[in-house]
Amino acid sequence: AAVVIDAESGAVLHGERSTARRYPASLTKMMTLYLVFERLRSGKYKLTTRMKVPHRATLQPPSKLGLKRNSTISVRDVIRALVVKSANDVATTVAYHIAGSERKFARVMNRKARQLGMHHTSFRNASGLWHSQQWTTARDMARLARALIRNFTQYYDYFSLRSFKFRGITYRSHNRLLRRYSGADGLKTGYISKSGFNLAFSAVRKGRRLITVVMGGRTARSRDRQVTKLTDRVFARLEPRPGINDSGFVWAVQVGAVRDKAAARGLARAAALKVGTPRGGAWGAWPKARRKGGTIYQARLVGYSKRDARQACRDLKRRRTDCFVVRHGAAPVMAPVPVPSPRAASPPASTAAAAAAAPVAPSPAKAKPAAPAAPASRLPAMAAVPKLPPAHLASAGGYAVQVGVYASQKRARRQALAAADLLRGLPSGVYAGAWPMRASSGRRLYRARLAGFAEDDARRACADLRRKNHDCLVLLHRTGRKARA
């Protein structure tokens, strides 16, 4: 059984027995995670909240962490263990913590499934271990995956984790396509002998996100081949979606700028609850370095067209929430690249002088950053992203995140800045620019890159961009050529 859907519209783009009844196996844990995310969003849980391990959890068969009775585990580690390790003892712990027993938790799962339109699904436990009355369809699992992506943007990045460490042991993801498929960023594998090999999968290319579900594979390898074939086939016939890759920016509604990141996220979340977020958009806190030192966090709803952003801001003002509309990621907006610390290699004097003389974005009327509860209506001007010579880039890191290749040097740099502005903060020593190259035809092109990463940081940054529908590649960065401003 298989299905491919458009994550934005929910349209079915390919189906093979997509409504046939199948055993979900560990795809069940997507619903377990959905219910955890709901409690995080409502404030009932925090990532640091600890769950007590019941005796029943210790009796679960592998895959498991081997938790001890009456020990505790944080919600953050619960999420990681369910995504990466698919730990059955952790799933049972969640069931008892939320509902008091696995049977009661299954009722909670089924109520939520109906609310999400999963009318051909029956849950009986939190883990996906076999039960004769536990079934689903590929179509329903795609609905659940889409709901996770759309409703929990702030937590979806957990599904792209390739490994996590718990009590000194490193566990690695069963989802091999996270490493092998360009644009992949989730979601969940599943296997029991009666179900075969299952996978709910998501990837972003050409500004479009697809969700593919394959159930009943004979082997993990054949399942992965089928997912790859179906996803490639649908991507090949899709037109690129107009958006940041084409226009160079998206629009945002800003509802505050404060020193505390958690407070900024709270402001953005409160606004999102009032007016929602655009399809494919997000809410969150974006850091900005202040000219006089320190960092403030901008509370924003991101991903609008200009017209829709203005309408959303009007709606917020009617609900007594102060806001204004800003470009999010367009030249001359300055990317949120932290000022390199004194420990980082210093650029030559000529480069430092050039950076100091570089223009800054024109600033609206300035206001001091507000206390965490009060949004600031305007932001101070930010320093421009400096150009650094190859020597500095090499010392900062040998990897880059490439976001496009363009005939125009100006557009390439604009796209690099736009990508930097989408990220929630970058390591010191990372710089945006346009690197020249010669095409096989002899034509001169420019590669839009954020360069100076360590490999792991580059992969995390690219995964973050893909979640925001911004295509990218991680590659070794040749430092023999300077970036162009």
N, C-alpha and C positions, 0 to 999 in steps of 0.2 A: 504494500500500500504506500502511496506517495502523493504529495501535494506540494505545489509551489504557489505562494501568494505574494502580492505586493503589500509590503508592510504599511505603506501609507494609506492605501484605499481599502485594503482587505480583499481585493479582487483575486479570484482564483485564476492563475495563469497556466497551470498544468495540474492534471489530476489523474491518478490511476488507483481505482478502488479506494478513493480517499474517504469514503463513508463506511467502509467495511470494518467490522468490529475486530479490534486487536487488543492484546495485553500491553499496557503502557510501559511496564518495567520501571526503570528509574526516571523516565520522563514525568512520572508522578511527582517527583521532587520539585518540578517547576511550580506546581500548585502549592506545595508546602512552602516554598520560597515566596510565592505571591502573598501568602497570608502573613509571613514574617515581615515582608516589605510594607504591607498595609499597616501593621502595628508600629513600624518605624516612622512611617509618614504621619500617623496620628499622634505621635509622641508617647504612645503607650510603652514602646521599647526605645532604648538607645543602643548604639553599637556596642557599648560597654556593659549593657545589661547581661547578667549571668543566669543561665538556665541550669537547674539541678537535674542530674541524670537519674532517672528512675531505674528500678531493678529490671524491668522488662526490656529497657534499652540494652542492657548488658548481655541479654540473651539473643540478640539479633545476629543472624549470620553475616558473613562478609558480603559486600565490602563494608568496612567499619574502621573506626579509630581505636577501638578497644577501650572505651571510656569505663571508668570505675563507678560503681553505685555510689550515689550521694556526692560525687564530685561535681564540679560546675564547669560550664563552657560559655564563653562570651557569645553574644549574638553575631559579632563580626566573624568569629571563628566558625560559628554554625553555618553562616552563609558560604564561607570558603570551603568548608568540609562537604557541604551538599553539592556545590558546583564542581569542585575539583575531584574529590575522593568519592563522591556519591555515597557517603557514609550512612548506613542504615541505622546504626545506634544513635546518630545525631538526629535523623528524621524522627525517630520515636521519641527522643527527648523533646523535640519541638511539639509533637502531638500532645504529650502530657503537660507541657508548660502552658500551652494555649487552651486546651480543652479538658484536661484532667484524665483523659484516656484516649486510646487510639480509635475506639469506636465512636466516641463523641467528636473527635477531630475529623473523622471521615464525613460525618454529617455536616460539619462546617465547610469542608472541602466541596461537598456536593452542592450546598447552597450557593457557594461562590461560583461553581461551574455553571449553574443555571443562570446566574446573573450575567455571566460572560457569554452566554449563548451556546454553551457546550451541552447540547441536549442529548448527545449520544455517548455520554461518559458516566461511569459509575466508579467512585473511589471507595476503597475499603480500608486502606492504611496510608500512612504518610510516606512510606519508602518506595512502594512499587513492587515489593515482594509478592509472589504469586498468590492470588485469591481468585477462586472461580467466578466471583461476582465483581471483579475489578476489570473494567474494560474501557476502551475509548476508540477514537478514530483518528486517522492522520489529520483530517480537517479540524477536529476539535483541538488537537495538540497545536496546530498552527494558530488557531484562535487564541489559545493560552499564551503562546510565545509572543504573538502580536500585542496582547494586553500587557505583558511584562515590559516590552520595549516601550510602548506608548505611555503607560501609567507610572513607570518607575525609572525615568531617565537617569535620576541621580544614583540609582543602584545597579543599573544594567551593566556597568563596566565589570562587575564581578564575574559575569558570564564569559569574559574574555581571559580570565586568569588561566595561566598554563601550569602553575604550581602554587603551593603554599606550604608554609612551615608551621608545624604544630608540635610543641614539646620536643624540639630538637630533631624531628623527623620531617623530611621534605617529601611531599606527595605531589605527583604529577598528573595532569589532566588526561582523561581517556580520549578526549576529542583531538585527534591528530590533525584534523583539518584547520585548527587554529594556527598551526605552523605552516601548513602546506597550501592553503587556499588564499589567494590574494583578496583582501577585503573582508575576510572572516572575522567575526567578533563574538561568537556565541553559537549555540546555547548549551544543550544538554544531550548526553548519550544515555542509553539504557540497554540493559540486557538481562534476561532470565531465559532459561532453556525453552520455555513455552512461548516466549514472545519473539525470539530471534534478536537480531541486533537492530536497535532503534536509534534514530538521531533527529533531534530538532535543531536546525542550523540557520544561521543568519549571516548575511554578507552584504556589503555596500560597494557598488561600483557605479560609475557614471552618474553619481548623485542619486541613485535609486537603491533602496534596500529590499532584498528578497528574503522571505522565510521559506525554507524547504524542510519538509518532514518526510522521512523514509522509515517505514516500520517493517520488521520481519526479514531483515537481511540475513543471509546464511552465515556470513562472516563479517567481522568489523571492516575488513578490507573491501569486500564487495559492496557493503553498505556505503562506505565512503566514496567508492567509484560511482555509485548510482547518484548520490547527493551531488557530487561534482559535475557529473554529466547533465543532470536536470537543471542545476543552477546555471551552469555555463550556457546551456541551450536557451534558457529564458533571458538571461542577460544579453545574449547576442541579438535578440530581436527587439530589445527595448531601446527607445530613444533616450538620450541623456536628458535628465530633468533640469530645466532652467533653475539656476540658483547660484550659490556662492562660487562654484567652479566657472561660471560663465560671466556673471556680473561683477564678481570681485568682492561683494559684500552682502551681508544680510542686515536687517534692521532689528533693533532691540528697544524694549521699554525698560528704562532704569527707574527703580523705586527707592534707591538709597545708595549711600557710600559710607561705610563705617570701618573702624579699625579691626573689629572682631569678625572673623570669617563665619563663625556659627551664626552670629547675629545677622550678617548679610544674607546667608542662606535662608534664615527665618523670614526676613523681609520678602525675599523673592518667592518663597513657598507660599506665604500668606497672599501675595498678589496673584500667584498662579491659581490658588484655590478660588479666587474671586472671578477671574476672567479666563482661566485655562491657559494652555500654551499652544502655539501653532503646531500643525502637523509637522513632524520631523524636527521640532524645536526643542528647547530645553529651558529650565530655570536654574539659577545657581549664583555663585559668588565668583567674580572674576577679579584677580588681583591686579593692582596697578602700583608701581613704584612712585613715590612722591619725590619731587625735586629736592626737598629738604631732608630726605631720608625717610625710611619706614615704608610701610605698605598699607594701602586701604583696599577694601574689598567692595566691588560694585555689585549691587543686587540687581540682576537683570532677568527679563524674559526675552529669550533670543530666538530668532528664526522667522521673523515676520517680513512681509513686504512693507514698504514705507506706508502705504495706505492702511494696511491692517494694524500696523504698530500705532498709528495715530488714533485709530478707532479704539484699540485696546486701552490706550492711555486715557482717552475720554471716558471710557467705561470705568476705569479705576478712579478717576477724579470724581465721578458721580458717586462713587462708593467711599469717598473721603480718603483716598490714598494718593499722595503726591507722586508725580512721575514726570518724565519727559522722554522724548523719542531721540535715539542716537543711532548712528551707524555703528555696526559691530563688525569690525574687521576690514574697513575700507581705508585706502590712502586718503588723506594723510593721518589716519588714526595710528597711534603708536602702539606697537605690539607690547604685551605685558611681559617683557623680558627683564628679569631683575638686574639691577646694576651689579656687575661682577664684584665679589667680595675682595678684600685686600689680599686674600690668599691666592686668588686666581691670577694667572699670568697677566701682567699689565700690557696694554697695547703700546706701541711706540708713540712718542710725543706727537708726531704728525697726525696719527690716527685719533689720538685723544683730542687734539685740537679740532680736528674735523668734526668729531662727534659733538664737541662743545658748541661748535658753530652751526651745527645742523639745525634746521628749522624745527619748531615744535608745533604741535597741533594748537590752533587758536582756542583759547579757553573761554568759556562763558564766565559770568560773574562768579568769582571765587567765594567759597564758603568753607569754614573750618569743618573737618570731618565731624559728623554728629556723634553723639553718644550712641551706644548700640541700639537703643530703642527708637532713635529719631533719624529718619533718612535725610541725607544731605541732598540739596536740590541741584548742585553743580559740582564739578570736579576741577581740581587744579590741573594745569597743563603738565604733560608728561614728556620726559626726555625722549628724543628720537632713538630708534634702534641703531647702534653704531655699526659701521663696517669694520671688520677686523681683517688683518692680513692672514695669509695661510699659516704662518708660523703659530699664531695664536689659536687658530682653529685646531691645529694638530695637537696643541698642548691641552685644549679643552676636551677633545674627544674626536675619534676618527669616523664617526657615523653621522649621517644626515637623514632628515625626513624631506623627501621631495614631493611637492604638491602640484607639479605641472611643468610642462616645457612650452615656451611661448616664443613667437617671432618678435614680440615687443619686449625690450628690456624693462621698460617702465611697468608694463603689465605683470611681468614675472616678479618684480620686486613687490608690487602691490599685492599679488597673490600670496607671496611669502609672509608679508606683514599681516594679511588677513588670516592666514593659518595660525600665526603666532597669537593673534588676538583671540582666537577661538579657544586656545588652551588656557587652563586655569593657573598657569605658572610654569616657568621653565627653569632648568638648572642654570646656575651662573656659567657664563662662557658660551651660551648658545646664541647665535646671531642669524638674522634673516637677511637674505640677499638674492641676487640673480647671478648665476654663474654661466659664462658663455660656453657654447659648444658648437661644433661644426657638424651638420647633418651629412649623410652620405651623398646627398645631392649637391653639397657645397654650400648650402644655405646656412646662415648664422642664426642660431637659436639661443635661448636663455632658459636655464633650469632654475625654477623657483624652489629654494630650499631653506630649511632651518638647519644649520650646520653646527658642529661642535658637541654632539651628544656622545655619551657612552652608549654602547649597543642596547642595553636594557632600557635606558631612558628614551632612546629613539623609538623603540618598539612600543613603549607605553604611550608616547606622544602620538604616534601614528594611530594606535588603537583608539585613542581619545578623539582624534580627528574623524576617523571612520564612523564613530558613533554619532557624530554631528553631520553625517552625510558629506564629508569632505574627503575625497579620494587621496591616497598618498602611498609612498613607497619608502621602505627603509633600506639604505644602501651605504656602502663604504664611501667616504667622501675624499675624493682626490684633492689635495690641498695645493696643487701646483698653480691654480688660477685664482685670481682675486674675484670676489663678488663685485658686481656693479651696482651702484646706487641707482 
